[in-house]
Amino acid sequence: MGEVKIVEKGKIALGTTMLFGFPDVGLVGVIAASHLIEEMNLTEVAYLDSVLLPPLIVLHEGLPHSPIRIFGNNNMLLAVSETPLAAEIIYPVMYALIDWGRSKNVKMMISLSGIPVQDRQDVTELKVFAAGSNPEMLKMAENKGVEILGEGYMVGPQAVMLQQCAKLDFPALILLAQCFYNYPDPEAAAEVLKSLEKVTGIKTDIAKLLEKGEEIRLKARDVMKRTQQEMSGMKKGQEYDIPLYVS
C-alpha cells in the first residue's frame, strides 16, 4: 500500500490482539476505544500517514497528531480514527492497517462497532452480536457467550476489515452492540466492551464510562454529525435491512 504508510514511533509488542475503533453508527467503536486508551493507559506507538487523508491534523495539548493512530501495550494494539473515513479511502486505509497488524504477528483482529436498532430509546437491554472471518472465530465467540449475527448487511471500515481477513483466512471478529444510528451511544460502547472482555479477557471499568455518558454525548456531537454525512454516502442505513437470497 504505497499510498498509505504506517509510521512507527517505537518498539511494538508482537503477538498481541489488534483492535479497531472507527467512527460509525452511535460512535460505539470510537467511544469504546477512547475508554480503553484512558483506562489501560495506552501509549501511541504508530500513526497513519497518507496524502489520501484530508488535510487535517488533531491537536492534543497543542501538538499535532494524525487523525488515525495506533495505541498499544504488551497485550494489545488499538487502531483508532478521530475523523470519519470517506468511502473512497476506506479500502486502502484498512488494507494498510491489516497488513501492518499481520506483520506484527497479531493473534486476531477485533473491530468494535455498533448495529442500529429501531426504537433504540425503548430498548433497555442492549444485545451484542458477533460476525467472524471464519467458522472457528464464530464458534469461539459463541462459546464465550456472544450471540452470532446470522443475517444482515455491514457497511464501512468494519465490513472491509472482515472481508479482507476472510480472504486472507486470518482470525477476525466484529463485535456489534445495538445502538442509535445517528446519536452517540456510550451505553452501547459499554456493552461492546463487556463482550470484548468475554472474548479476550481485556477488562475495563465500565462504570466510569457510564458515569461520563452525558459528557461523552456532548463532546461527540460534532464528530457524529460528520460521521453521519459519510455514512449517508455509503448507504449505511441499509444495515437496517434483511438480505434476500435468490437461488
C-alpha positions in Angstrom: 0.0 0.0 0.0 2.3 2.7 -1.3 -0.3 5.4 -0.8 -0.6 4.7 2.9 2.3 4.5 5.4 2.3 3.3 9.0 4.9 5.3 10.8 6.2 3.5 14.0 7.2 5.6 17.0 9.0 2.9 19.0 9.2 -0.7 19.8 5.9 -2.6 19.2 5.0 -5.8 21.1 4.5 -8.8 18.9 1.7 -11.5 19.1 -0.9 -9.2 20.7 -4.6 -8.7 19.9 -5.3 -5.9 17.5 -8.5 -3.8 18.0 -10.2 -1.3 15.7 -12.4 1.7 16.8 -13.6 3.8 13.9 -16.4 6.4 13.6 -19.6 4.6 12.8 -23.2 4.3 14.0 -23.6 5.6 17.5 -19.8 6.2 17.6 -19.7 2.9 19.5 -16.2 2.0 18.4 -14.7 5.4 19.0 -16.2 5.7 22.4 -15.1 2.2 23.4 -11.6 2.9 22.0 -11.2 6.2 23.9 -12.2 4.4 27.1 -9.7 1.7 26.5 -6.9 4.2 25.9 -7.7 6.1 29.1 -8.3 3.1 31.3 -5.4 0.9 30.1 -3.1 3.9 29.9 -2.2 3.0 26.3 0.5 5.0 24.5 0.7 6.0 20.9 3.0 3.5 19.1 2.4 4.3 15.5 0.3 6.6 13.2 -1.0 6.5 9.7 0.4 8.9 7.1 -1.2 9.4 3.6 -2.0 12.0 1.1 -5.3 10.2 0.7 -6.4 11.7 4.1 -7.9 15.1 4.3 -5.5 18.0 5.1 -6.4 17.7 8.8 -4.4 17.2 12.0 -5.7 16.6 15.5 -4.3 18.9 18.2 -3.8 17.4 21.7 -2.2 19.7 24.3 -1.2 22.0 21.4 0.8 19.3 19.5 -0.2 17.9 16.1 -1.2 14.3 15.6 -2.5 12.2 12.7 -6.3 11.6 12.9 -5.6 7.8 12.6 -3.3 6.5 15.3 -2.3 3.1 16.8 -2.1 2.8 20.6 -0.7 -0.2 22.4 0.9 -2.0 25.4 2.2 -5.5 25.8 -1.2 -7.1 25.4 -3.0 -5.2 22.6 -2.8 -2.8 19.7 -5.7 -0.4 19.1 -6.2 1.5 15.8 -8.5 4.4 16.3 -9.6 7.3 14.0 -10.7 10.6 15.3 -12.3 11.5 12.0 -14.8 9.6 9.8 -13.3 8.0 6.7 -14.6 8.9 3.3 -15.8 5.9 1.3 -13.1 6.2 -1.3 -10.2 5.8 1.3 -11.6 3.0 3.4 -10.1 0.2 1.4 -6.5 1.5 1.3 -6.6 2.6 4.9 -8.0 -0.7 6.2 -5.8 -2.8 3.9 -2.7 -1.0 5.2 -3.7 -1.5 8.9 -4.4 -5.2 8.3 -1.1 -5.8 6.6 0.7 -3.9 9.3 -1.0 -5.9 12.0 -0.2 -9.2 10.3 3.5 -8.0 10.1 3.4 -7.7 13.9 2.1 -11.3 14.2 -1.2 -10.3 16.0 -3.2 -13.3 17.1 -6.5 -11.9 15.9 -8.2 -8.7 14.9 -11.4 -7.4 16.5 -13.4 -4.4 15.4 -15.6 -2.7 18.0 -18.7 -1.3 16.4 -22.5 -0.9 16.5 -25.5 -2.1 14.7 -28.5 0.3 14.5 -31.7 -0.9 16.1 -35.2 0.5 15.6 -36.7 2.4 18.5 -33.4 2.3 20.4 -34.8 4.7 23.0 -37.2 1.9 24.1 -34.5 -0.8 24.3 -33.4 -1.3 27.9 -31.2 -4.4 27.4 -28.8 -3.9 24.5 -27.6 -7.1 22.7 -24.1 -7.6 21.3 -23.7 -9.7 18.2 -20.6 -11.2 16.6 -19.6 -11.7 12.9 -16.4 -13.6 12.1 -13.9 -14.1 9.3 -14.2 -17.9 9.6 -16.4 -20.6 11.3 -13.8 -21.1 14.0 -14.0 -17.5 15.2 -17.8 -17.6 15.3 -17.6 -20.8 17.4 -15.2 -19.2 19.7 -17.4 -16.1 20.2 -20.5 -18.3 20.7 -18.7 -20.4 23.3 -17.8 -17.1 25.1 -21.5 -16.2 25.3 -21.7 -13.7 22.4 -24.7 -14.1 20.1 -23.9 -14.6 16.4 -25.3 -12.2 13.8 -26.9 -14.7 11.4 -28.1 -12.4 8.6 -27.7 -8.7 7.8 -25.7 -6.1 6.0 -22.5 -4.4 7.0 -21.1 -1.2 5.6 -18.0 0.8 6.3 -14.5 0.1 7.7 -15.5 -2.9 9.8 -17.1 -4.5 6.7 -13.8 -4.1 4.8 -11.8 -5.5 7.7 -13.9 -8.6 7.9 -14.0 -9.2 4.2 -10.2 -8.8 3.8 -9.5 -11.0 6.8 -11.8 -13.7 5.4 -9.9 -13.5 2.1 -6.6 -13.9 3.9 -8.1 -16.6 6.2 -7.0 -14.5 9.2 -8.8 -14.7 12.5 -11.1 -11.7 13.0 -14.3 -10.7 14.7 -16.6 -7.8 14.7 -18.5 -7.1 17.9 -21.6 -5.1 17.2 -23.7 -3.6 20.0 -27.3 -2.5 19.3 -27.2 1.3 19.2 -28.6 4.6 18.0 -28.0 5.2 14.3 -27.0 8.9 14.5 -26.7 9.7 18.2 -23.5 9.0 20.3 -24.3 5.9 22.4 -22.0 5.4 25.4 -24.3 2.7 26.8 -23.8 0.6 23.6 -20.0 1.2 23.9 -20.1 -0.2 27.4 -21.9 -3.3 26.2 -19.4 -3.9 23.4 -16.6 -3.7 26.0 -18.3 -6.3 28.1 -18.3 -8.7 25.2 -14.7 -7.8 24.4 -13.8 -8.9 27.9 -15.7 -12.2 27.4 -13.7 -12.9 24.2 -10.3 -11.6 25.1 -10.1 -11.1 28.9 -9.4 -7.4 28.4 -11.3 -5.8 31.3 -12.0 -2.1 31.9 -14.1 -0.2 34.5 -17.4 0.1 32.6 -19.0 2.1 35.5 -16.6 5.0 34.7 -17.7 5.0 31.1 -21.4 5.1 32.1 -20.8 7.9 34.6 -19.5 10.1 31.9 -22.3 9.3 29.4 -23.8 12.7 29.1 -20.3 14.4 28.9 -19.4 12.0 26.1 -22.6 12.7 24.2 -21.9 16.4 24.3 -18.3 16.1 23.2 -19.1 13.7 20.4 -21.9 15.7 18.7 -19.8 17.3 16.0 -18.0 14.0 15.2 -21.3 12.3 15.0 -22.6 14.9 12.5 -19.6 14.4 10.2 -19.8 10.7 10.6 -23.5 10.8 9.7 -22.7 12.6 6.4 -20.1 10.0 5.4 -22.5 7.2 6.4 -25.2 8.6 4.2 -22.9 8.5 1.2 -22.1 4.8 2.0 -25.7 3.8 2.2 -25.1 2.9 5.9 -28.9 2.8 6.5 -29.0 -0.4 4.6 -27.9 -2.2 7.8 -31.5 -2.0 8.9 -32.4 -4.3 6.0 -32.6 -8.0 5.9 -30.9 -9.7 2.9 -32.8 -11.6 0.3 -31.1 -14.6 -1.0 -32.2 -15.7 -4.5 -31.3 -19.3 -5.6 
